Amino acid sequence: MEDIRDCKGRLACKGDAATGFVETVYKGQKTRTFLSVGSEFIIEREGVVTKVMRVTVCDFHIDSYIVAA
C-alpha cells in the first residue's frame, strides 16, 4: 500500500494499484473501496479535493486542489 497525499502534503488515503484497493481513515471513520481501471475516488476534506484515479494495474493518477471559497 502506498501513501496518497493531497496538495497540502497531508495523507488523503492509502492505495494498492495492483488490486485497486483504496482506504481512507479520518476521525475514526474508515472508507474502503476497490477501483477498476479508469475508475475514480474523490476525497473532500477541509477545503481540499483529492481525486484518485486508477489508470493501470500498476499506477494511480492523483489530482488535488484547494477549493476556492
HTML snippet that shows the backbone in 3Dmol.js (N, CA, C, O; Angstrom):
<script src="https://3Dmol.org/build/3Dmol-min.js"></script>
<div id="view" style="width:600px;height:400px;position:relative"></div>
<script>
const pdb = `
ATOM      1  N   MET A   1       0.849  -1.178   0.000  1.00  0.00           N
ATOM      2  CA  MET A   1       0.000   0.000   0.000  1.00  0.00           C
ATOM      3  C   MET A   1       0.896   1.244   0.000  1.00  0.00           C
ATOM      4  O   MET A   1       1.868   1.339   0.749  1.00  0.00           O
ATOM      5  N   GLU A   2       0.537   2.171  -0.851  1.00  0.00           N
ATOM      6  CA  GLU A   2       1.297   3.417  -0.918  1.00  0.00           C
ATOM      7  C   GLU A   2       0.484   4.546  -0.310  1.00  0.00           C
ATOM      8  O   GLU A   2      -0.744   4.546  -0.389  1.00  0.00           O
ATOM      9  N   ASP A   3       1.167   5.506   0.296  1.00  0.00           N
ATOM     10  CA  ASP A   3       0.523   6.696   0.830  1.00  0.00           C
ATOM     11  C   ASP A   3       0.162   7.620  -0.321  1.00  0.00           C
ATOM     12  O   ASP A   3       0.974   7.849  -1.217  1.00  0.00           O
ATOM     13  N   ILE A   4      -1.051   8.148  -0.298  1.00  0.00           N
ATOM     14  CA  ILE A   4      -1.503   9.109  -1.294  1.00  0.00           C
ATOM     15  C   ILE A   4      -1.786  10.402  -0.554  1.00  0.00           C
ATOM     16  O   ILE A   4      -2.637  10.445   0.335  1.00  0.00           O
ATOM     17  N   ARG A   5      -1.070  11.460  -0.923  1.00  0.00           N
ATOM     18  CA  ARG A   5      -1.137  12.727  -0.201  1.00  0.00           C
ATOM     19  C   ARG A   5      -1.836  13.800  -1.030  1.00  0.00           C
ATOM     20  O   ARG A   5      -1.797  13.783  -2.260  1.00  0.00           O
ATOM     21  N   ASP A   6      -2.481  14.742  -0.317  1.00  0.00           N
ATOM     22  CA  ASP A   6      -3.156  15.842  -1.007  1.00  0.00           C
ATOM     23  C   ASP A   6      -2.166  16.959  -1.315  1.00  0.00           C
ATOM     24  O   ASP A   6      -0.976  16.837  -1.025  1.00  0.00           O
ATOM     25  N   CYS A   7      -2.658  18.046  -1.902  1.00  0.00           N
ATOM     26  CA  CYS A   7      -1.784  19.139  -2.322  1.00  0.00           C
ATOM     27  C   CYS A   7      -1.145  19.881  -1.153  1.00  0.00           C
ATOM     28  O   CYS A   7      -0.198  20.642  -1.352  1.00  0.00           O
ATOM     29  N   LYS A   8      -1.643  19.674   0.054  1.00  0.00           N
ATOM     30  CA  LYS A   8      -1.049  20.278   1.251  1.00  0.00           C
ATOM     31  C   LYS A   8      -0.074  19.322   1.946  1.00  0.00           C
ATOM     32  O   LYS A   8       0.482  19.647   2.995  1.00  0.00           O
ATOM     33  N   GLY A   9       0.129  18.143   1.352  1.00  0.00           N
ATOM     34  CA  GLY A   9       1.061  17.172   1.907  1.00  0.00           C
ATOM     35  C   GLY A   9       0.467  16.274   2.974  1.00  0.00           C
ATOM     36  O   GLY A   9       1.185  15.476   3.578  1.00  0.00           O
ATOM     37  N   ARG A  10      -0.834  16.387   3.219  1.00  0.00           N
ATOM     38  CA  ARG A  10      -1.500  15.546   4.220  1.00  0.00           C
ATOM     39  C   ARG A  10      -1.887  14.202   3.618  1.00  0.00           C
ATOM     40  O   ARG A  10      -2.190  14.117   2.427  1.00  0.00           O
ATOM     41  N   LEU A  11      -1.879  13.163   4.427  1.00  0.00           N
ATOM     42  CA  LEU A  11      -2.268  11.838   3.977  1.00  0.00           C
ATOM     43  C   LEU A  11      -3.763  11.838   3.659  1.00  0.00           C
ATOM     44  O   LEU A  11      -4.589  12.048   4.548  1.00  0.00           O
ATOM     45  N   ALA A  12      -4.107  11.605   2.403  1.00  0.00           N
ATOM     46  CA  ALA A  12      -5.510  11.566   1.986  1.00  0.00           C
ATOM     47  C   ALA A  12      -6.058  10.150   2.087  1.00  0.00           C
ATOM     48  O   ALA A  12      -7.184   9.937   2.538  1.00  0.00           O
ATOM     49  N   CYS A  13      -5.240   9.173   1.656  1.00  0.00           N
ATOM     50  CA  CYS A  13      -5.656   7.777   1.701  1.00  0.00           C
ATOM     51  C   CYS A  13      -4.443   6.889   1.436  1.00  0.00           C
ATOM     52  O   CYS A  13      -3.333   7.374   1.216  1.00  0.00           O
ATOM     53  N   LYS A  14      -4.677   5.595   1.462  1.00  0.00           N
ATOM     54  CA  LYS A  14      -3.661   4.626   1.076  1.00  0.00           C
ATOM     55  C   LYS A  14      -4.260   3.767  -0.026  1.00  0.00           C
ATOM     56  O   LYS A  14      -5.464   3.509  -0.036  1.00  0.00           O
ATOM     57  N   GLY A  15      -3.417   3.325  -0.957  1.00  0.00           N
ATOM     58  CA  GLY A  15      -3.939   2.539  -2.060  1.00  0.00           C
ATOM     59  C   GLY A  15      -2.944   1.527  -2.585  1.00  0.00           C
ATOM     60  O   GLY A  15      -1.734   1.664  -2.406  1.00  0.00           O
ATOM     61  N   ASP A  16      -3.479   0.509  -3.236  1.00  0.00           N
ATOM     62  CA  ASP A  16      -2.689  -0.533  -3.880  1.00  0.00           C
ATOM     63  C   ASP A  16      -3.149  -0.620  -5.331  1.00  0.00           C
ATOM     64  O   ASP A  16      -4.224  -1.151  -5.610  1.00  0.00           O
ATOM     65  N   ALA A  17      -2.345  -0.103  -6.252  1.00  0.00           N
ATOM     66  CA  ALA A  17      -2.740  -0.055  -7.663  1.00  0.00           C
ATOM     67  C   ALA A  17      -2.905  -1.443  -8.273  1.00  0.00           C
ATOM     68  O   ALA A  17      -3.709  -1.619  -9.188  1.00  0.00           O
ATOM     69  N   ALA A  18      -2.165  -2.423  -7.788  1.00  0.00           N
ATOM     70  CA  ALA A  18      -2.259  -3.779  -8.347  1.00  0.00           C
ATOM     71  C   ALA A  18      -3.643  -4.384  -8.129  1.00  0.00           C
ATOM     72  O   ALA A  18      -4.164  -5.069  -9.009  1.00  0.00           O
ATOM     73  N   THR A  19      -4.243  -4.136  -6.959  1.00  0.00           N
ATOM     74  CA  THR A  19      -5.564  -4.701  -6.655  1.00  0.00           C
ATOM     75  C   THR A  19      -6.685  -3.680  -6.826  1.00  0.00           C
ATOM     76  O   THR A  19      -7.851  -4.054  -6.945  1.00  0.00           O
ATOM     77  N   GLY A  20      -6.336  -2.385  -6.840  1.00  0.00           N
ATOM     78  CA  GLY A  20      -7.334  -1.332  -6.926  1.00  0.00           C
ATOM     79  C   GLY A  20      -7.907  -0.944  -5.579  1.00  0.00           C
ATOM     80  O   GLY A  20      -8.835  -0.139  -5.510  1.00  0.00           O
ATOM     81  N   PHE A  21      -7.369  -1.503  -4.509  1.00  0.00           N
ATOM     82  CA  PHE A  21      -7.870  -1.224  -3.153  1.00  0.00           C
ATOM     83  C   PHE A  21      -7.454   0.176  -2.704  1.00  0.00           C
ATOM     84  O   PHE A  21      -6.288   0.552  -2.820  1.00  0.00           O
ATOM     85  N   VAL A  22      -8.425   0.947  -2.189  1.00  0.00           N
ATOM     86  CA  VAL A  22      -8.167   2.285  -1.658  1.00  0.00           C
ATOM     87  C   VAL A  22      -8.881   2.393  -0.315  1.00  0.00           C
ATOM     88  O   VAL A  22     -10.027   1.967  -0.173  1.00  0.00           O
ATOM     89  N   GLU A  23      -8.187   2.972   0.674  1.00  0.00           N
ATOM     90  CA  GLU A  23      -8.752   3.115   2.006  1.00  0.00           C
ATOM     91  C   GLU A  23      -8.410   4.491   2.567  1.00  0.00           C
ATOM     92  O   GLU A  23      -7.274   4.952   2.462  1.00  0.00           O
ATOM     93  N   THR A  24      -9.401   5.137   3.159  1.00  0.00           N
ATOM     94  CA  THR A  24      -9.182   6.413   3.829  1.00  0.00           C
ATOM     95  C   THR A  24      -9.742   6.329   5.239  1.00  0.00           C
ATOM     96  O   THR A  24     -10.805   5.751   5.463  1.00  0.00           O
ATOM     97  N   VAL A  25      -9.017   6.912   6.188  1.00  0.00           N
ATOM     98  CA  VAL A  25      -9.445   6.947   7.583  1.00  0.00           C
ATOM     99  C   VAL A  25      -9.349   8.395   8.046  1.00  0.00           C
ATOM    100  O   VAL A  25      -8.313   9.042   7.890  1.00  0.00           O
ATOM    101  N   TYR A  26     -10.449   8.899   8.623  1.00  0.00           N
ATOM    102  CA  TYR A  26     -10.457  10.275   9.109  1.00  0.00           C
ATOM    103  C   TYR A  26     -11.387  10.369  10.307  1.00  0.00           C
ATOM    104  O   TYR A  26     -12.573  10.053  10.209  1.00  0.00           O
ATOM    105  N   LYS A  27     -10.851  10.798  11.427  1.00  0.00           N
ATOM    106  CA  LYS A  27     -11.607  10.960  12.676  1.00  0.00           C
ATOM    107  C   LYS A  27     -12.423   9.714  13.002  1.00  0.00           C
ATOM    108  O   LYS A  27     -13.601   9.808  13.348  1.00  0.00           O
ATOM    109  N   GLY A  28     -11.797   8.559  12.891  1.00  0.00           N
ATOM    110  CA  GLY A  28     -12.437   7.308  13.260  1.00  0.00           C
ATOM    111  C   GLY A  28     -13.344   6.703  12.210  1.00  0.00           C
ATOM    112  O   GLY A  28     -13.833   5.587  12.391  1.00  0.00           O
ATOM    113  N   GLN A  29     -13.583   7.415  11.109  1.00  0.00           N
ATOM    114  CA  GLN A  29     -14.419   6.878  10.039  1.00  0.00           C
ATOM    115  C   GLN A  29     -13.522   6.283   8.965  1.00  0.00           C
ATOM    116  O   GLN A  29     -12.609   6.944   8.470  1.00  0.00           O
ATOM    117  N   LYS A  30     -13.785   5.039   8.610  1.00  0.00           N
ATOM    118  CA  LYS A  30     -12.972   4.333   7.631  1.00  0.00           C
ATOM    119  C   LYS A  30     -13.821   4.030   6.395  1.00  0.00           C
ATOM    120  O   LYS A  30     -14.935   3.518   6.509  1.00  0.00           O
ATOM    121  N   THR A  31     -13.287   4.347   5.224  1.00  0.00           N
ATOM    122  CA  THR A  31     -13.964   4.054   3.962  1.00  0.00           C
ATOM    123  C   THR A  31     -13.016   3.233   3.099  1.00  0.00           C
ATOM    124  O   THR A  31     -11.852   3.596   2.924  1.00  0.00           O
ATOM    125  N   ARG A  32     -13.516   2.131   2.564  1.00  0.00           N
ATOM    126  CA  ARG A  32     -12.710   1.246   1.710  1.00  0.00           C
ATOM    127  C   ARG A  32     -13.463   0.989   0.415  1.00  0.00           C
ATOM    128  O   ARG A  32     -14.691   0.904   0.396  1.00  0.00           O
ATOM    129  N   THR A  33     -12.701   0.866  -0.668  1.00  0.00           N
ATOM    130  CA  THR A  33     -13.310   0.533  -1.949  1.00  0.00           C
ATOM    131  C   THR A  33     -12.266  -0.115  -2.850  1.00  0.00           C
ATOM    132  O   THR A  33     -11.066  -0.022  -2.593  1.00  0.00           O
ATOM    133  N   PHE A  34     -12.730  -0.766  -3.896  1.00  0.00           N
ATOM    134  CA  PHE A  34     -11.868  -1.316  -4.938  1.00  0.00           C
ATOM    135  C   PHE A  34     -12.189  -0.592  -6.236  1.00  0.00           C
ATOM    136  O   PHE A  34     -13.342  -0.556  -6.664  1.00  0.00           O
ATOM    137  N   LEU A  35     -11.166  -0.015  -6.866  1.00  0.00           N
ATOM    138  CA  LEU A  35     -11.340   0.709  -8.117  1.00  0.00           C
ATOM    139  C   LEU A  35     -10.941  -0.170  -9.298  1.00  0.00           C
ATOM    140  O   LEU A  35      -9.897  -0.821  -9.272  1.00  0.00           O
ATOM    141  N   SER A  36     -11.777  -0.183 -10.328  1.00  0.00           N
ATOM    142  CA  SER A  36     -11.367  -0.828 -11.566  1.00  0.00           C
ATOM    143  C   SER A  36     -10.555   0.190 -12.362  1.00  0.00           C
ATOM    144  O   SER A  36     -10.601   1.385 -12.072  1.00  0.00           O
ATOM    145  N   VAL A  37      -9.815  -0.278 -13.361  1.00  0.00           N
ATOM    146  CA  VAL A  37      -9.015   0.638 -14.184  1.00  0.00           C
ATOM    147  C   VAL A  37      -9.953   1.651 -14.831  1.00  0.00           C
ATOM    148  O   VAL A  37     -10.950   1.279 -15.451  1.00  0.00           O
ATOM    149  N   GLY A  38      -9.623   2.943 -14.682  1.00  0.00           N
ATOM    150  CA  GLY A  38     -10.441   4.024 -15.211  1.00  0.00           C
ATOM    151  C   GLY A  38     -11.408   4.611 -14.195  1.00  0.00           C
ATOM    152  O   GLY A  38     -12.024   5.643 -14.462  1.00  0.00           O
ATOM    153  N   SER A  39     -11.554   3.979 -13.040  1.00  0.00           N
ATOM    154  CA  SER A  39     -12.459   4.481 -12.004  1.00  0.00           C
ATOM    155  C   SER A  39     -11.777   5.531 -11.145  1.00  0.00           C
ATOM    156  O   SER A  39     -10.550   5.614 -11.089  1.00  0.00           O
ATOM    157  N   GLU A  40     -12.604   6.336 -10.473  1.00  0.00           N
ATOM    158  CA  GLU A  40     -12.105   7.467  -9.701  1.00  0.00           C
ATOM    159  C   GLU A  40     -12.736   7.463  -8.305  1.00  0.00           C
ATOM    160  O   GLU A  40     -13.898   7.094  -8.133  1.00  0.00           O
ATOM    161  N   PHE A  41     -11.950   7.877  -7.324  1.00  0.00           N
ATOM    162  CA  PHE A  41     -12.391   8.008  -5.940  1.00  0.00           C
ATOM    163  C   PHE A  41     -12.076   9.433  -5.511  1.00  0.00           C
ATOM    164  O   PHE A  41     -10.942   9.887  -5.666  1.00  0.00           O
ATOM    165  N   ILE A  42     -13.070  10.149  -4.969  1.00  0.00           N
ATOM    166  CA  ILE A  42     -12.887  11.553  -4.619  1.00  0.00           C
ATOM    167  C   ILE A  42     -12.996  11.728  -3.111  1.00  0.00           C
ATOM    168  O   ILE A  42     -13.938  11.248  -2.480  1.00  0.00           O
ATOM    169  N   ILE A  43     -12.014  12.426  -2.546  1.00  0.00           N
ATOM    170  CA  ILE A  43     -11.981  12.719  -1.119  1.00  0.00           C
ATOM    171  C   ILE A  43     -12.043  14.233  -0.964  1.00  0.00           C
ATOM    172  O   ILE A  43     -11.209  14.947  -1.521  1.00  0.00           O
ATOM    173  N   GLU A  44     -13.020  14.725  -0.215  1.00  0.00           N
ATOM    174  CA  GLU A  44     -13.132  16.155   0.068  1.00  0.00           C
ATOM    175  C   GLU A  44     -12.956  16.338   1.566  1.00  0.00           C
ATOM    176  O   GLU A  44     -13.722  15.793   2.362  1.00  0.00           O
ATOM    177  N   ARG A  45     -11.941  17.110   1.947  1.00  0.00           N
ATOM    178  CA  ARG A  45     -11.647  17.297   3.362  1.00  0.00           C
ATOM    179  C   ARG A  45     -11.043  18.666   3.605  1.00  0.00           C
ATOM    180  O   ARG A  45     -10.031  19.020   3.000  1.00  0.00           O
ATOM    181  N   GLU A  46     -11.659  19.436   4.487  1.00  0.00           N
ATOM    182  CA  GLU A  46     -11.130  20.723   4.946  1.00  0.00           C
ATOM    183  C   GLU A  46     -10.703  21.638   3.797  1.00  0.00           C
ATOM    184  O   GLU A  46      -9.601  22.185   3.808  1.00  0.00           O
ATOM    185  N   GLY A  47     -11.581  21.799   2.810  1.00  0.00           N
ATOM    186  CA  GLY A  47     -11.311  22.716   1.709  1.00  0.00           C
ATOM    187  C   GLY A  47     -10.387  22.196   0.626  1.00  0.00           C
ATOM    188  O   GLY A  47      -9.961  22.961  -0.239  1.00  0.00           O
ATOM    189  N   VAL A  48     -10.068  20.906   0.657  1.00  0.00           N
ATOM    190  CA  VAL A  48      -9.194  20.300  -0.359  1.00  0.00           C
ATOM    191  C   VAL A  48      -9.913  19.117  -1.000  1.00  0.00           C
ATOM    192  O   VAL A  48     -10.481  18.274  -0.305  1.00  0.00           O
ATOM    193  N   VAL A  49      -9.884  19.063  -2.323  1.00  0.00           N
ATOM    194  CA  VAL A  49     -10.447  17.933  -3.072  1.00  0.00           C
ATOM    195  C   VAL A  49      -9.285  17.134  -3.649  1.00  0.00           C
ATOM    196  O   VAL A  49      -8.399  17.689  -4.299  1.00  0.00           O
ATOM    197  N   THR A  50      -9.298  15.821  -3.404  1.00  0.00           N
ATOM    198  CA  THR A  50      -8.274  14.923  -3.936  1.00  0.00           C
ATOM    199  C   THR A  50      -8.964  13.838  -4.741  1.00  0.00           C
ATOM    200  O   THR A  50      -9.812  13.113  -4.222  1.00  0.00           O
ATOM    201  N   LYS A  51      -8.598  13.728  -6.013  1.00  0.00           N
ATOM    202  CA  LYS A  51      -9.170  12.708  -6.900  1.00  0.00           C
ATOM    203  C   LYS A  51      -8.104  11.646  -7.152  1.00  0.00           C
ATOM    204  O   LYS A  51      -6.987  11.955  -7.565  1.00  0.00           O
ATOM    205  N   VAL A  52      -8.464  10.401  -6.897  1.00  0.00           N
ATOM    206  CA  VAL A  52      -7.566   9.270  -7.110  1.00  0.00           C
ATOM    207  C   VAL A  52      -8.150   8.450  -8.250  1.00  0.00           C
ATOM    208  O   VAL A  52      -9.256   7.923  -8.133  1.00  0.00           O
ATOM    209  N   MET A  53      -7.417   8.339  -9.349  1.00  0.00           N
ATOM    210  CA  MET A  53      -7.883   7.553 -10.495  1.00  0.00           C
ATOM    211  C   MET A  53      -6.905   6.403 -10.735  1.00  0.00           C
ATOM    212  O   MET A  53      -5.692   6.607 -10.791  1.00  0.00           O
ATOM    213  N   ARG A  54      -7.440   5.214 -10.872  1.00  0.00           N
ATOM    214  CA  ARG A  54      -6.606   4.053 -11.199  1.00  0.00           C
ATOM    215  C   ARG A  54      -6.455   4.008 -12.719  1.00  0.00           C
ATOM    216  O   ARG A  54      -7.405   3.683 -13.431  1.00  0.00           O
ATOM    217  N   VAL A  55      -5.260   4.335 -13.214  1.00  0.00           N
ATOM    218  CA  VAL A  55      -5.055   4.426 -14.656  1.00  0.00           C
ATOM    219  C   VAL A  55      -4.568   3.116 -15.269  1.00  0.00           C
ATOM    220  O   VAL A  55      -4.870   2.826 -16.427  1.00  0.00           O
ATOM    221  N   THR A  56      -3.824   2.329 -14.512  1.00  0.00           N
ATOM    222  CA  THR A  56      -3.389   0.994 -14.959  1.00  0.00           C
ATOM    223  C   THR A  56      -3.360   0.088 -13.737  1.00  0.00           C
ATOM    224  O   THR A  56      -3.650   0.525 -12.624  1.00  0.00           O
ATOM    225  N   VAL A  57      -3.012  -1.160 -13.948  1.00  0.00           N
ATOM    226  CA  VAL A  57      -2.896  -2.076 -12.809  1.00  0.00           C
ATOM    227  C   VAL A  57      -1.624  -1.807 -12.015  1.00  0.00           C
ATOM    228  O   VAL A  57      -1.363  -2.476 -11.015  1.00  0.00           O
ATOM    229  N   CYS A  58      -0.843  -0.847 -12.446  1.00  0.00           N
ATOM    230  CA  CYS A  58       0.403  -0.515 -11.756  1.00  0.00           C
ATOM    231  C   CYS A  58       0.455   0.915 -11.227  1.00  0.00           C
ATOM    232  O   CYS A  58       1.417   1.273 -10.547  1.00  0.00           O
ATOM    233  N   ASP A  59      -0.561   1.755 -11.520  1.00  0.00           N
ATOM    234  CA  ASP A  59      -0.406   3.171 -11.201  1.00  0.00           C
ATOM    235  C   ASP A  59      -1.734   3.876 -10.945  1.00  0.00           C
ATOM    236  O   ASP A  59      -2.753   3.581 -11.570  1.00  0.00           O
ATOM    237  N   PHE A  60      -1.685   4.823  -9.997  1.00  0.00           N
ATOM    238  CA  PHE A  60      -2.779   5.757  -9.752  1.00  0.00           C
ATOM    239  C   PHE A  60      -2.383   7.120 -10.304  1.00  0.00           C
ATOM    240  O   PHE A  60      -1.198   7.448 -10.361  1.00  0.00           O
ATOM    241  N   HIS A  61      -3.366   7.910 -10.710  1.00  0.00           N
ATOM    242  CA  HIS A  61      -3.144   9.318 -11.052  1.00  0.00           C
ATOM    243  C   HIS A  61      -3.841  10.132  -9.968  1.00  0.00           C
ATOM    244  O   HIS A  61      -5.019   9.915  -9.685  1.00  0.00           O
ATOM    245  N   ILE A  62      -3.113  11.071  -9.359  1.00  0.00           N
ATOM    246  CA  ILE A  62      -3.642  11.879  -8.266  1.00  0.00           C
ATOM    247  C   ILE A  62      -3.778  13.322  -8.727  1.00  0.00           C
ATOM    248  O   ILE A  62      -2.842  13.896  -9.282  1.00  0.00           O
ATOM    249  N   ASP A  63      -4.952  13.906  -8.493  1.00  0.00           N
ATOM    250  CA  ASP A  63      -5.197  15.311  -8.782  1.00  0.00           C
ATOM    251  C   ASP A  63      -5.765  15.916  -7.513  1.00  0.00           C
ATOM    252  O   ASP A  63      -6.815  15.479  -7.043  1.00  0.00           O
ATOM    253  N   SER A  64      -5.098  16.909  -6.947  1.00  0.00           N
ATOM    254  CA  SER A  64      -5.513  17.511  -5.693  1.00  0.00           C
ATOM    255  C   SER A  64      -5.461  19.030  -5.809  1.00  0.00           C
ATOM    256  O   SER A  64      -4.508  19.591  -6.351  1.00  0.00           O
ATOM    257  N   TYR A  65      -6.501  19.690  -5.293  1.00  0.00           N
ATOM    258  CA  TYR A  65      -6.539  21.143  -5.379  1.00  0.00           C
ATOM    259  C   TYR A  65      -7.362  21.723  -4.225  1.00  0.00           C
ATOM    260  O   TYR A  65      -8.210  21.050  -3.638  1.00  0.00           O
ATOM    261  N   ILE A  66      -7.082  22.997  -3.919  1.00  0.00           N
ATOM    262  CA  ILE A  66      -7.817  23.710  -2.888  1.00  0.00           C
ATOM    263  C   ILE A  66      -9.076  24.302  -3.509  1.00  0.00           C
ATOM    264  O   ILE A  66      -9.023  24.894  -4.586  1.00  0.00           O
ATOM    265  N   VAL A  67     -10.198  24.141  -2.832  1.00  0.00           N
ATOM    266  CA  VAL A  67     -11.468  24.667  -3.312  1.00  0.00           C
ATOM    267  C   VAL A  67     -11.521  26.158  -3.018  1.00  0.00           C
ATOM    268  O   VAL A  67     -11.267  26.581  -1.890  1.00  0.00           O
ATOM    269  N   ALA A  68     -11.847  26.948  -4.023  1.00  0.00           N
ATOM    270  CA  ALA A  68     -11.938  28.399  -3.844  1.00  0.00           C
ATOM    271  C   ALA A  68     -13.168  28.722  -2.998  1.00  0.00           C
ATOM    272  O   ALA A  68     -14.242  28.154  -3.198  1.00  0.00           O
ATOM    273  N   ALA A  69     -12.997  29.625  -2.069  1.00  0.00           N
ATOM    274  CA  ALA A  69     -14.109  29.998  -1.171  1.00  0.00           C
ATOM    275  C   ALA A  69     -14.966  31.082  -1.747  1.00  0.00           C
ATOM    276  O   ALA A  69     -15.936  31.503  -1.116  1.00  0.00           O
TER     277      ALA A  69
END
`;
const viewer = $3Dmol.createViewer("view");
viewer.addModel(pdb, "pdb");
viewer.setStyle({}, {cartoon: {color: "spectrum"}});
viewer.zoomTo();
viewer.render();
</script>
